[in-house]
Amino acid sequence: MRLGGRSPDELRPVSLELGYLKYAEGSCLASAGNTQVLCAASVEKRVPPFLVGTGQGWVTAEYALLPRSTHQRTAREWERPRGRTQEIKRFIGRALRAVCDLSALGEQQVIVDCDVIQADGGTRTLALTGGFCALKQAIETLKGQGRVERSPIIEHVAATSVGKVDGELLLDLIYEEDSRAEMDMNLALTESGRIVEIQATAEGMPFTFDELDRLYNLARTALNHLFELQHAAFGPVLNA
């Protein structure tokens, strides 16, 4: 039995609380067990230099760990973000752009800040799942203000983690499991089942294609539930 009494194919309790911040165009407090990520989407009336004059918008992301979100204090990254931070923020930004028609934004950009309040494994996947909700709410704000004619969002995107721990395939690893995993994988999918990104690494013994396939199916089933939670957070009006 896993810590917390979960079965191998069971997600931690997940909640997505929209509108958590007063001033952001979109925000979501995403929680999965003891992991919490505060996601805020801000809209700016500008785009990166390479998009000026194209009529196309941009979506990007930032990611950070608050100093005591971890077991030991994590120093703030004032000047030069660590490689892990850069990797995760690019992962989130790529995934969000993958489900957007950026031409529908016009020349404005949405920056999704994902700040980890408490870390117990799965911060990047939860940041993407909650970050999408913040992005979608920001788009609804823009529509309400008449700043976009149609939503650039094509479909939902979410992510989860899977791995092999003590020879067993597990879904949604907590820190204690992830720190001793023989292999782990982060999977980001669209709601229609298209792959946005797969990050799979052997930490010890190399894994087989059969194990990869089983892990993919484990994650795919869980992601269906996460998409349901995303839709439920917005209610029947925005999902009509």
Secondary structure, DSSP 8 states (H G I E B T S, - for coil): --TTS--TT----EEEEET-SSSSSEEEEEEETTEEEEEEEEEES---GGGTTTT--EEEEEEEE-TTSSSS-----SSS--HHHHHHHHHHHHHHHHTB-GGGG-S-EEEEEEEEEE-SS-HHHHHHHHHHHHHHHHHHHHHHTTS-SS--B-S-EEEEEEEEETTEEEES--HHHHTT-SEEEEEEEETTS-EEEEEEEESSS---HHHHHHHHHHHHHHHHHHHHHHHHHHHHHHT-
